[in-house]
């Protein structure tokens, strides 16, 4: 009986790992393939990522979760990339209604974006505060027309 349970547990764990990799691949593909003017809708749930999600050179994009505490993107154990989400060289980008947790570096970093809106976004490092946490929750660098409303940053090292 113990061998059956161990095998079943291993099988379920393997299925969960593959499902998380599928989610990461699906969302990163949506970020890359998004056509200007589109909305990327993220499901409710907690999703674990091993690498940064990145978007480059897009215009008029909305990235929308189901709610600040309902769509959770966790980067705990992240092995690739420095940020949780990185958006660069874009125009009129909105990120809303989601949580980004435990990224290796900054939770959400935007660079050279004209018109960036963060609405109802929560960034946090879970557990005890420590110097190894990412520096910033929301980090718009060399961006113009930045709007931050209804957002939270918890546990960043800076």
N, C-alpha and C positions, 0 to 999 in steps of 0.2 A: 504493500500500500504506500509506503514512504517513497519508493522509487517512482511510482505513478504520480504522486503529488509533486515531487521534485521536477520530473520531466514536464508536467503540466505547467508548473510555475515558470520554468525556463522558457517554454513555448510562449506563454503569455507575455513574459518580459521581452522576448525577441520581437513579438508582434508589436508591442508598445514602442520599442526602439525604431523599428521600421516605419511605423505610423508617424512618429515625430519627424523622422528624416523626410518622409513624404510631404508633411506640412511645411517644413522649411523650404524644400524644393519648390512646392506649389506657390508659396507666398513670394519667394525670391523671383520666380518666373513672372508672377503678376507685376512685381515692381519693374522688372526689366522690359516686359512686353507691353506695359500700359501705354495706350495711345493717348496723346494729348487730349485733355478734356474728360478723361474717364474717372470713375470712382472705383476704388479697390475696397471691397467690404470684407472685413475680417470677422470670422465667426466668434460666437461666445465660447469661452473655455480658456484653459491655461495651456499654452504651447511652449515647448522648450526648443531652443536653438543653440547650435554649436558654433555658428558663425554670424557675422553681421548681416543685416538686411540692407541692401543699398539700392539707391535710385539715382540716376544721372541724367541730366539734361531734359527733364520733362516739364511740361507746361500745363497749368490748370488741372491738377490732379488732387483728388480727395482720397485720403487713406482713413477709413472710418471703421472703428470697432463697434461693439454692441453696448459699450458703457465702460466707464473708468475702472470699475472693479469686476467687469464681466468678461472683457477681452484682455487676457494677460499674456504678454510675450516675455518669457523668462530666458535669460542668457546665462543662468547659473551653469558653471562648467564650460563656458565659452572657450573654444580653442582657436578660432579663426577670427581675425579682425579686431579692431580696437573699440568700436562703438557697438551699441545695440542696433540702432537704426542710423544710417548715414544717407543724407540727401544732399546732392550738390548740383550746382549750375542749372538750377531750375527757375521757374517763374510761376507764381500763384499756386502754391502748394498748401494744402490743409491737412493737418494730422489731428484726429479727434477721437474722443471716446474710447480710450484704451490705456493700459498700464504697461510700462517697460520696466522689467526687474533685473537686477544683478548683472548688468553688463560689465565686461572687463574694464572698459574705459567709460567715456561719456555715454549716457543712456540714449539720447537723441542728439546727433550733431548735424547741423545744416551748414553748408558752405556755399557762398556766392549764390544765394537764392534771393530773388526780388519778389517780395510778397509771400511771406511764410506765416501761416497761422497755426498756433498750437491751441487747441480748445479741448478742455476737459481731459487732459493728458496727465497721468500720474507716473512719475519715475521714482523708483525706490531701490535701495539695497537692503535686503532683508537681513535680519540678525542684528548683532551688535554693531554700532558705528566703528569703522576702522579706517586707517590711512590708505589701505589697499583698495578701497572702494573707488569707483570712477570719480573723476573730478567734478563733473557737472551733470545735472539731470537733463535740462534743455540748454543747448549750446549753439545759438545762431552766430556763426563766424562770418564776417564780411557780408552780412545780409542786409537788405533794405526792406522797409515796410514790414516790420515784425510785429505781430499781434500775439500776446500770450494772455489767455483768459481761462479762469477756472482750473488752473493747473497746480500740481503739487510736485515738490522735489524733496525726497526723504533719504537721508543717509549718505549723500554725496560727500566725498572727502574734502572738497574745498568749501 
